[in-house]
Amino acid sequence: MKSSQKNYLHRDLSDLRRTGKDHGSNHVLSPSLIFMDGFFITYSENNQRKEESFMKKLLSMLVMASMMVFALGTMGASAAAKAPKNDKAVVVVSFGSTFDDTRTKDIGGIEEAVAKAFPNRDFKRAFTSYIIMERLEKNKGIKVNDLPATLKELKKAGYKDILVQPTHLLHGEEYEHKVLTTVDKFKGDFDRIVVSDPLMVGKNDFAIAASAVATQFPTLGKGEGVVLMGHGSPRDNNQSFGNTYKMLQETFDKMGLPVVVGTVEEVDTPNVDEVLEQIKARGYKTVHMFPLMIVAGDHANNDMYGDEEDSWKSMIEKMGVKTVGHLQGIGRNAAVQAIYVQHAVAAEAGVQR
């Protein structure tokens, strides 16, 4: 490189931009200045053709460089798409509800607790009530899949390890025919699929569940009691029929708590007639009424505490007993949520409860 060319490489940038002259020479520089990697390359007016040729080559190089950057970016995106993703999921399956508040706080409360307990698993929601799913989609534009559709999607997406946690209260018809039966059909589609228990199944579950539900009760005065309305089972085709609510009543009695348990399904036991008999026999002057259900939906708002003559509220008040309604599902109860999490942890670990 000639000494005059070296001088150009070390010239002061501000002087170049201001005057276009080199302090050490009489040469007038071309307006064309190209900065590459810290070096200035300059051309005189006499080298216009060379400059044009150089610019064409430079443009070609820049185009090629852009294409290379794009290609590398595409390769990176492709590699990211092919990168191994999480193949574990947890599905929380519920009966469902069309009531927004209880669907968010009660069902959503359990879902959130389970999802937090299993950060290594992707979360999915499923419902078992087709009537509720249809109404949600038709009236509110909310699409919720049933358990079979959810498992099909997980299979298609490449998931291999599935944990299913129901939010049902007991081993009833919904759990047996819409959860257990469905999981059995999909056992060959995954490396591993396990289903956890509802709230109350084994003998030890009743005292734990009763203690959890009791955390919702207010401080009771003399002559006050609690009435819990459960759903019950409409048919005797499951192990819960005539058993679960009876055992729960016995549990509250052993705990010394003034609680009367009943079922909205009159064929199950104890039904509303037995509830009214117990209230009268115990001499309650005021009863606090709670739904013994995950959600406070139609049964809680109408069958339990509606203004119709055949609601539990109306029948109890007709006896001269004051009622106080607590229209909240037990799904938002942190103690109840903890039980479902415990069941899910045991199921994932393969521990027999």
Secondary structure, DSSP 8 states (H G I E B T S, - for coil): --HHHHHHHTS-HHHHHHHSB-TT---B--S-EEEETTEEEE--GGGHHHHHHHHHHHHHHHHHHHHHHHHHHHHHHHHHHHS----EEEEEEE---S-HHHIIIIIHHHHHHHHHH-TTSEEEEEE--HHHHHHHHHHH-----BHHHHHHHHHHTT--EEEEEE--SBSSHHHIIIIIHHHHHTGGGSSEEEE---SB-SHHHHHHHHHHHHTT-----TTEEEEEEE---SSSSSTTTTTHHHHHHHHHHHTT--EEEEESSTTSSS-HHHHHHHHHHHT-SEEEEEE-SSS--HIIIIIIT-SSTTSHHHHHHHTT-EEEE----GGG-HHHHHHHHHHHHHHHHT---
